[in-house]
Each structure stands twice: as C-alpha cells, then as structure tokens.
Amino acid sequence: MHSGVLVLSGPSGAGKSTIINAAADAIGEFYFSVSTTTREPREGEIEGVDYYFVTKEEFEEGIARGDFLEYATVHGNYYGTSLLPVKKALSEGKLVIFDIDVQGHRLVREVMGDIVVSAFITPPTLNELEKRLQLRCSDLPEVIQKRIQNAKEEIKAIHEYDFVIINDTIEDAKNAFIAIANAARYKMDKRETEKFIKMWLEGK
Ligand code: 5GP
C-alpha cells in the first residue's frame, strides 16, 4: 500500500479521535502518531496510547536531542511529534495520521513538503463546541475557556488546510474522513516527479 501523511487539526472537543476510531477499519493500515506532552493526563487517558506524558525537563531534553519532527506550545503546555516512529511507519507503507495544532501543521508542511494532506475538523459552531467541551466534563471551567479562546484563534487558519470536515453527525464526518484518508495515499510527491517519469519512461 502507498504511504501518506494526513494532518488533522481542529479545536479540542471537535471529535478528532472519535472520528479516527470510527473510521479505523475503512482506511487501511495506518499509524496514529502518538504525541508527547507536558500536560496532565485526563481521566481515562492511557500512557503510550493517547500521549506520552513527560515533565517539562524531559521534553526539553528531547528538543535538545532533536527527537521532534515538530513541537509547539499549546494552552501553556508543550506538545510534540517524535520523528523516528513516523519515518518507520512511512517506510512500511502506512498512512501516518497526526492530530496536531495549526502551528504543528505549518511545521510539518515545511519539513515534509507537498506529500502532506490536511483536514481541519470542527463542530458546526463555536456554541456547539462549548456545549461539547462542557459535556465531556473532563476539563475545569478555566481550561475549557482556554480551549475556547484557542479555538477562536485556530479557526482563522482554516484556509491553510486542504479539506474541512464539519463534525455535525459522526456518520457524515466519518465518511468524509474515510474519503480524505484514502485519497491521502495517492497524493503526488512532487519531489519524486523526476524519478517517477524516468521509471515510467524506462518501464521499470
Ligand atoms: P489536547 O490537550 O486537547 O489533547 O490537545 C490540545 C491541542 O494540542 C490540540 O489542538 C491538538 O491537536 C494539539 N496537539 C496534540 N499533539 C500535538 C503535537 O504533537 N504537536 C502539536 N503541534 N500540537 C499537538
């Protein structure tokens, strides 16, 4: 199978992980990039599945070692993507899926160029986002406010994305995501154009 890179962004509470889980059986082999963060684990979150939870000092050591493909400060905490597992998954022909913020999306595009396909996932309105964050009950009111403020900023970067998925009903959002994820494997890597043409002409 073709490998590919799919970056997902959107406010916390947009339903990104729910959508990925619902679509998991329909998008072929993929690697969900588990980020490293300095934020506290939420109830039910599992080390190594949702995130690698580390201290600020450990994170900064990782930066110094050059472990991260990209990292950013979001809501006052560090979040970063480790480079090695991403390289491995790509070499195994997997679709690599990132759930990262708009700063991370810009950095991944800089590093990985135009093989990147991206989608911004959002509830239909800011009001709806607020409702969903409150229903989740896993964040303190001030944390929810921080996320709302951040979402108001992040939405301004929506034009930087290839696709937008409005998560109104999970079924529709899932179907849109499946279409985008499967297409991401067929994105032309323009850095490989010369090689492809040569191979094509020579019939190898
Ligand atoms: P949460 O705390 O709700 O899990 O995530 C907060 C925000 O951080 C979300 O917008 C999420 O996409 C972003 N995020 C998670 N992991 C990473 C990462 O590795 N890099 C970057 N740049 N953002 C991340």
py3Dmol code that shows the C-alpha trace and the ligand (Angstrom):
import py3Dmol

protein = """\
ATOM      1  CA  MET A   1       0.000   0.000   0.000  1.00  0.00           C
ATOM      2  CA  HIS A   2       1.062   3.589  -0.584  1.00  0.00           C
ATOM      3  CA  SER A   3       2.205   5.514   2.436  1.00  0.00           C
ATOM      4  CA  GLY A   4       0.880   9.001   3.071  1.00  0.00           C
ATOM      5  CA  VAL A   5       0.778  11.835   5.556  1.00  0.00           C
ATOM      6  CA  LEU A   6      -2.501  13.175   6.871  1.00  0.00           C
ATOM      7  CA  VAL A   7      -2.515  16.087   9.296  1.00  0.00           C
ATOM      8  CA  LEU A   8      -5.674  16.729  11.289  1.00  0.00           C
ATOM      9  CA  SER A   9      -6.213  19.895  13.264  1.00  0.00           C
ATOM     10  CA  GLY A  10      -9.179  21.460  14.956  1.00  0.00           C
ATOM     11  CA  PRO A  11     -10.252  22.515  18.404  1.00  0.00           C
ATOM     12  CA  SER A  12     -10.039  20.129  21.337  1.00  0.00           C
ATOM     13  CA  GLY A  13     -13.528  18.678  21.531  1.00  0.00           C
ATOM     14  CA  ALA A  14     -14.022  18.638  17.750  1.00  0.00           C
ATOM     15  CA  GLY A  15     -14.237  14.848  17.857  1.00  0.00           C
ATOM     16  CA  LYS A  16     -10.996  14.003  16.050  1.00  0.00           C
ATOM     17  CA  SER A  17     -10.243  10.817  17.975  1.00  0.00           C
ATOM     18  CA  THR A  18     -13.873   9.642  17.816  1.00  0.00           C
ATOM     19  CA  ILE A  19     -13.817  10.062  14.028  1.00  0.00           C
ATOM     20  CA  ILE A  20     -10.500   8.236  13.619  1.00  0.00           C
ATOM     21  CA  ASN A  21     -11.712   5.353  15.789  1.00  0.00           C
ATOM     22  CA  ALA A  22     -14.991   5.099  13.892  1.00  0.00           C
ATOM     23  CA  ALA A  23     -13.158   5.033  10.535  1.00  0.00           C
ATOM     24  CA  ALA A  24     -10.249   2.808  11.568  1.00  0.00           C
ATOM     25  CA  ASP A  25     -11.455  -0.307   9.725  1.00  0.00           C
ATOM     26  CA  ALA A  26     -12.004   1.512   6.437  1.00  0.00           C
ATOM     27  CA  ILE A  27      -8.702   3.297   5.808  1.00  0.00           C
ATOM     28  CA  GLY A  28      -6.129   0.516   5.534  1.00  0.00           C
ATOM     29  CA  GLU A  29      -3.027   0.211   7.669  1.00  0.00           C
ATOM     30  CA  PHE A  30      -2.229   3.440   9.415  1.00  0.00           C
ATOM     31  CA  TYR A  31      -0.043   4.763  12.189  1.00  0.00           C
ATOM     32  CA  PHE A  32      -1.589   7.324  14.510  1.00  0.00           C
ATOM     33  CA  SER A  33       1.277   9.478  15.672  1.00  0.00           C
ATOM     34  CA  VAL A  34       1.264   9.452  19.467  1.00  0.00           C
ATOM     35  CA  SER A  35       2.443  12.856  20.617  1.00  0.00           C
ATOM     36  CA  THR A  36       4.491  13.688  23.660  1.00  0.00           C
ATOM     37  CA  THR A  37       3.076  16.300  26.016  1.00  0.00           C
ATOM     38  CA  THR A  38       3.759  18.004  29.325  1.00  0.00           C
ATOM     39  CA  ARG A  39       0.057  18.418  30.124  1.00  0.00           C
ATOM     40  CA  GLU A  40      -1.594  16.350  32.855  1.00  0.00           C
ATOM     41  CA  PRO A  41      -3.345  13.162  31.683  1.00  0.00           C
ATOM     42  CA  ARG A  42      -7.155  13.403  31.558  1.00  0.00           C
ATOM     43  CA  GLU A  43      -9.212  10.734  33.220  1.00  0.00           C
ATOM     44  CA  GLY A  44      -9.166   7.596  31.088  1.00  0.00           C
ATOM     45  CA  GLU A  45      -6.155   8.618  29.016  1.00  0.00           C
ATOM     46  CA  ILE A  46      -3.524   5.938  28.623  1.00  0.00           C
ATOM     47  CA  GLU A  47       0.229   6.467  28.525  1.00  0.00           C
ATOM     48  CA  GLY A  48       1.589   5.489  25.108  1.00  0.00           C
ATOM     49  CA  VAL A  49      -1.887   5.368  23.539  1.00  0.00           C
ATOM     50  CA  ASP A  50      -3.229   8.903  23.899  1.00  0.00           C
ATOM     51  CA  TYR A  51       0.080  10.590  24.630  1.00  0.00           C
ATOM     52  CA  TYR A  52       3.477  10.057  26.160  1.00  0.00           C
ATOM     53  CA  PHE A  53       3.214  12.160  29.300  1.00  0.00           C
ATOM     54  CA  VAL A  54       6.527  13.700  30.349  1.00  0.00           C
ATOM     55  CA  THR A  55       7.853  16.521  32.533  1.00  0.00           C
ATOM     56  CA  LYS A  56       8.917  19.871  31.129  1.00  0.00           C
ATOM     57  CA  GLU A  57      12.568  18.920  31.733  1.00  0.00           C
ATOM     58  CA  GLU A  58      12.216  15.623  29.858  1.00  0.00           C
ATOM     59  CA  PHE A  59      10.508  17.402  26.968  1.00  0.00           C
ATOM     60  CA  GLU A  60      13.293  19.991  26.769  1.00  0.00           C
ATOM     61  CA  GLU A  61      15.902  17.216  26.720  1.00  0.00           C
ATOM     62  CA  GLY A  62      14.005  15.729  23.757  1.00  0.00           C
ATOM     63  CA  ILE A  63      14.139  19.083  21.956  1.00  0.00           C
ATOM     64  CA  ALA A  64      17.892  19.318  22.567  1.00  0.00           C
ATOM     65  CA  ARG A  65      18.432  15.781  21.202  1.00  0.00           C
ATOM     66  CA  GLY A  66      16.471  16.662  18.054  1.00  0.00           C
ATOM     67  CA  ASP A  67      13.816  13.995  18.759  1.00  0.00           C
ATOM     68  CA  PHE A  68      10.916  16.027  17.409  1.00  0.00           C
ATOM     69  CA  LEU A  69       9.690  16.427  13.861  1.00  0.00           C
ATOM     70  CA  GLU A  70       7.786  19.422  15.223  1.00  0.00           C
ATOM     71  CA  TYR A  71       6.703  20.761  18.581  1.00  0.00           C
ATOM     72  CA  ALA A  72       4.659  23.677  19.848  1.00  0.00           C
ATOM     73  CA  THR A  73       3.303  25.243  22.999  1.00  0.00           C
ATOM     74  CA  VAL A  74      -0.483  24.855  23.137  1.00  0.00           C
ATOM     75  CA  HIS A  75      -2.610  26.067  26.083  1.00  0.00           C
ATOM     76  CA  GLY A  76       0.635  26.609  28.033  1.00  0.00           C
ATOM     77  CA  ASN A  77       1.955  23.054  27.608  1.00  0.00           C
ATOM     78  CA  TYR A  78       4.464  21.516  25.244  1.00  0.00           C
ATOM     79  CA  TYR A  79       3.193  19.103  22.586  1.00  0.00           C
ATOM     80  CA  GLY A  80       5.487  17.390  20.090  1.00  0.00           C
ATOM     81  CA  THR A  81       5.693  14.699  17.408  1.00  0.00           C
ATOM     82  CA  SER A  82       8.579  12.228  17.560  1.00  0.00           C
ATOM     83  CA  LEU A  83      10.379  11.762  14.279  1.00  0.00           C
ATOM     84  CA  LEU A  84      11.528   8.120  14.410  1.00  0.00           C
ATOM     85  CA  PRO A  85       8.187   6.249  14.538  1.00  0.00           C
ATOM     86  CA  VAL A  86       6.898   8.458  11.709  1.00  0.00           C
ATOM     87  CA  LYS A  87       9.848   7.535   9.469  1.00  0.00           C
ATOM     88  CA  LYS A  88       9.391   3.847  10.301  1.00  0.00           C
ATOM     89  CA  ALA A  89       5.653   3.875   9.542  1.00  0.00           C
ATOM     90  CA  LEU A  90       6.219   5.632   6.209  1.00  0.00           C
ATOM     91  CA  SER A  91       8.843   3.072   5.210  1.00  0.00           C
ATOM     92  CA  GLU A  92       6.287   0.349   5.987  1.00  0.00           C
ATOM     93  CA  GLY A  93       3.767   1.847   3.570  1.00  0.00           C
ATOM     94  CA  LYS A  94       1.446   3.146   6.263  1.00  0.00           C
ATOM     95  CA  LEU A  95      -0.684   6.250   6.294  1.00  0.00           C
ATOM     96  CA  VAL A  96       0.634   8.432   9.105  1.00  0.00           C
ATOM     97  CA  ILE A  97      -2.065  10.446  10.844  1.00  0.00           C
ATOM     98  CA  PHE A  98      -1.198  13.434  13.002  1.00  0.00           C
ATOM     99  CA  ASP A  99      -3.548  15.200  15.390  1.00  0.00           C
ATOM    100  CA  ILE A 100      -1.651  18.443  15.861  1.00  0.00           C
ATOM    101  CA  ASP A 101      -2.449  22.138  16.154  1.00  0.00           C
ATOM    102  CA  VAL A 102      -2.171  24.777  13.419  1.00  0.00           C
ATOM    103  CA  GLN A 103       1.441  25.609  14.342  1.00  0.00           C
ATOM    104  CA  GLY A 104       2.346  21.924  14.032  1.00  0.00           C
ATOM    105  CA  HIS A 105       0.620  21.724  10.648  1.00  0.00           C
ATOM    106  CA  ARG A 106       2.750  24.598   9.334  1.00  0.00           C
ATOM    107  CA  LEU A 107       5.946  22.962  10.595  1.00  0.00           C
ATOM    108  CA  VAL A 108       5.101  19.516   9.186  1.00  0.00           C
ATOM    109  CA  ARG A 109       4.385  21.117   5.804  1.00  0.00           C
ATOM    110  CA  GLU A 110       7.746  22.862   5.934  1.00  0.00           C
ATOM    111  CA  VAL A 111       9.579  19.622   6.683  1.00  0.00           C
ATOM    112  CA  MET A 112       7.573  17.091   4.656  1.00  0.00           C
ATOM    113  CA  GLY A 113       6.541  19.333   1.791  1.00  0.00           C
ATOM    114  CA  ASP A 114       3.702  18.601  -0.525  1.00  0.00           C
ATOM    115  CA  ILE A 115       3.146  14.947   0.357  1.00  0.00           C
ATOM    116  CA  VAL A 116       1.108  16.340   3.246  1.00  0.00           C
ATOM    117  CA  VAL A 117      -2.684  16.242   3.050  1.00  0.00           C
ATOM    118  CA  SER A 118      -4.508  18.136   5.755  1.00  0.00           C
ATOM    119  CA  ALA A 119      -8.005  18.461   7.122  1.00  0.00           C
ATOM    120  CA  PHE A 120      -9.451  20.849   9.671  1.00  0.00           C
ATOM    121  CA  ILE A 121     -12.133  19.210  11.821  1.00  0.00           C
ATOM    122  CA  THR A 122     -14.613  21.356  13.703  1.00  0.00           C
ATOM    123  CA  PRO A 123     -18.080  21.259  15.232  1.00  0.00           C
ATOM    124  CA  PRO A 124     -20.576  23.362  13.205  1.00  0.00           C
ATOM    125  CA  THR A 125     -20.356  26.406  15.509  1.00  0.00           C
ATOM    126  CA  LEU A 126     -18.447  27.847  18.450  1.00  0.00           C
ATOM    127  CA  ASN A 127     -21.567  27.390  20.586  1.00  0.00           C
ATOM    128  CA  GLU A 128     -21.692  23.716  19.765  1.00  0.00           C
ATOM    129  CA  LEU A 129     -18.000  23.341  20.630  1.00  0.00           C
ATOM    130  CA  GLU A 130     -18.591  24.938  24.026  1.00  0.00           C
ATOM    131  CA  LYS A 131     -21.501  22.547  24.683  1.00  0.00           C
ATOM    132  CA  ARG A 132     -19.415  19.521  23.765  1.00  0.00           C
ATOM    133  CA  LEU A 133     -16.500  20.587  25.953  1.00  0.00           C
ATOM    134  CA  GLN A 134     -18.863  21.020  28.886  1.00  0.00           C
ATOM    135  CA  LEU A 135     -20.465  17.620  28.274  1.00  0.00           C
ATOM    136  CA  ARG A 136     -17.052  15.985  28.269  1.00  0.00           C
ATOM    137  CA  CYS A 137     -16.710  17.034  31.935  1.00  0.00           C
ATOM    138  CA  SER A 138     -13.015  16.243  31.859  1.00  0.00           C
ATOM    139  CA  ASP A 139     -11.737  19.797  31.995  1.00  0.00           C
ATOM    140  CA  LEU A 140     -12.012  22.531  34.614  1.00  0.00           C
ATOM    141  CA  PRO A 141     -14.043  25.630  33.581  1.00  0.00           C
ATOM    142  CA  GLU A 142     -10.880  27.722  33.166  1.00  0.00           C
ATOM    143  CA  VAL A 143      -9.325  25.024  30.983  1.00  0.00           C
ATOM    144  CA  ILE A 144     -12.480  24.988  28.837  1.00  0.00           C
ATOM    145  CA  GLN A 145     -12.257  28.778  28.495  1.00  0.00           C
ATOM    146  CA  LYS A 146      -8.622  28.491  27.381  1.00  0.00           C
ATOM    147  CA  ARG A 147      -9.631  25.930  24.751  1.00  0.00           C
ATOM    148  CA  ILE A 148     -12.466  28.151  23.513  1.00  0.00           C
ATOM    149  CA  GLN A 149     -10.098  31.122  23.188  1.00  0.00           C
ATOM    150  CA  ASN A 150      -7.598  28.949  21.348  1.00  0.00           C
ATOM    151  CA  ALA A 151     -10.332  27.639  19.018  1.00  0.00           C
ATOM    152  CA  LYS A 152     -11.320  31.223  18.098  1.00  0.00           C
ATOM    153  CA  GLU A 153      -7.725  31.827  17.009  1.00  0.00           C
ATOM    154  CA  GLU A 154      -7.227  28.457  15.289  1.00  0.00           C
ATOM    155  CA  ILE A 155     -10.325  28.801  13.104  1.00  0.00           C
ATOM    156  CA  LYS A 156      -8.602  31.744  11.366  1.00  0.00           C
ATOM    157  CA  ALA A 157      -6.066  29.307   9.897  1.00  0.00           C
ATOM    158  CA  ILE A 158      -8.726  27.136   8.256  1.00  0.00           C
ATOM    159  CA  HIS A 159      -7.758  28.337   4.748  1.00  0.00           C
ATOM    160  CA  GLU A 160      -4.344  26.682   5.153  1.00  0.00           C
ATOM    161  CA  TYR A 161      -5.966  23.239   5.040  1.00  0.00           C
ATOM    162  CA  ASP A 162      -6.825  21.082   2.026  1.00  0.00           C
ATOM    163  CA  PHE A 163     -10.142  19.908   3.464  1.00  0.00           C
ATOM    164  CA  VAL A 164     -12.628  20.827   6.135  1.00  0.00           C
ATOM    165  CA  ILE A 165     -14.779  18.306   7.982  1.00  0.00           C
ATOM    166  CA  ILE A 166     -17.769  19.732   9.841  1.00  0.00           C
ATOM    167  CA  ASN A 167     -18.462  17.269  12.598  1.00  0.00           C
ATOM    168  CA  ASP A 168     -22.225  17.622  12.839  1.00  0.00           C
ATOM    169  CA  THR A 169     -23.192  13.960  12.810  1.00  0.00           C
ATOM    170  CA  ILE A 170     -20.500  11.386  13.431  1.00  0.00           C
ATOM    171  CA  GLU A 171     -21.676   9.263  10.489  1.00  0.00           C
ATOM    172  CA  ASP A 172     -21.184  12.086   7.948  1.00  0.00           C
ATOM    173  CA  ALA A 173     -17.899  13.158   9.498  1.00  0.00           C
ATOM    174  CA  LYS A 174     -16.648   9.571   9.440  1.00  0.00           C
ATOM    175  CA  ASN A 175     -17.496   9.166   5.749  1.00  0.00           C
ATOM    176  CA  ALA A 176     -15.768  12.424   4.828  1.00  0.00           C
ATOM    177  CA  PHE A 177     -12.729  11.360   6.805  1.00  0.00           C
ATOM    178  CA  ILE A 178     -12.580   7.949   5.088  1.00  0.00           C
ATOM    179  CA  ALA A 179     -12.630   9.600   1.644  1.00  0.00           C
ATOM    180  CA  ILE A 180      -9.860  12.029   2.601  1.00  0.00           C
ATOM    181  CA  ALA A 181      -7.692   9.411   4.338  1.00  0.00           C
ATOM    182  CA  ASN A 182      -7.842   7.064   1.364  1.00  0.00           C
ATOM    183  CA  ALA A 183      -7.066   9.879  -1.073  1.00  0.00           C
ATOM    184  CA  ALA A 184      -4.074  10.975   1.021  1.00  0.00           C
ATOM    185  CA  ARG A 185      -2.196   7.845  -0.053  1.00  0.00           C
ATOM    186  CA  TYR A 186      -2.401   8.956  -3.686  1.00  0.00           C
ATOM    187  CA  LYS A 187      -1.062  12.472  -3.243  1.00  0.00           C
ATOM    188  CA  MET A 188       1.682  13.094  -5.779  1.00  0.00           C
ATOM    189  CA  ASP A 189       5.047  13.637  -4.150  1.00  0.00           C
ATOM    190  CA  LYS A 190       6.368  16.411  -6.391  1.00  0.00           C
ATOM    191  CA  ARG A 191       9.899  15.864  -5.093  1.00  0.00           C
ATOM    192  CA  GLU A 192       9.728  12.441  -6.725  1.00  0.00           C
ATOM    193  CA  THR A 193       8.481  13.641 -10.143  1.00  0.00           C
ATOM    194  CA  GLU A 194      11.803  13.221 -11.977  1.00  0.00           C
ATOM    195  CA  LYS A 195      12.307   9.743 -10.567  1.00  0.00           C
ATOM    196  CA  PHE A 196       8.756   8.729 -11.434  1.00  0.00           C
ATOM    197  CA  ILE A 197       8.993   9.962 -15.035  1.00  0.00           C
ATOM    198  CA  LYS A 198      12.343   8.208 -15.554  1.00  0.00           C
ATOM    199  CA  MET A 199      10.926   4.958 -14.159  1.00  0.00           C
ATOM    200  CA  TRP A 200       7.794   5.320 -16.277  1.00  0.00           C
ATOM    201  CA  LEU A 201       9.729   6.009 -19.478  1.00  0.00           C
ATOM    202  CA  GLU A 202      12.083   3.128 -18.901  1.00  0.00           C
ATOM    203  CA  GLY A 203       9.244   0.777 -17.978  1.00  0.00           C
ATOM    204  CA  LYS A 204      10.821  -0.268 -14.668  1.00  0.00           C
TER     205      LYS A 204
END
"""
ligand_1 = """\
24
5GP
P -5.436 18.165 23.953
O -4.803 18.745 25.177
O -6.878 18.502 23.850
O -5.173 16.691 23.822
O -4.716 18.834 22.698
C -4.605 20.200 22.605
C -4.125 20.627 21.232
O -2.783 20.201 21.028
C -4.946 20.054 20.083
O -5.183 21.122 19.180
C -4.025 19.041 19.460
O -4.257 18.913 18.078
C -2.658 19.667 19.728
N -1.578 18.680 19.693
C -1.579 17.419 20.165
N -0.404 16.814 19.924
C 0.363 17.717 19.269
C 1.699 17.677 18.727
O 2.425 16.690 18.792
N 2.148 18.816 18.135
C 1.379 19.933 18.026
N 1.905 20.979 17.396
N 0.122 20.005 18.517
C -0.378 18.904 19.134
"""
view = py3Dmol.view(width=600, height=400)
view.addModel(protein, "pdb")
view.setStyle({"model": 0}, {"cartoon": {"style": "trace"}})
view.addModel(ligand_1, "xyz")
view.setStyle({"model": 1}, {"stick": {}})
view.zoomTo()
view.show()
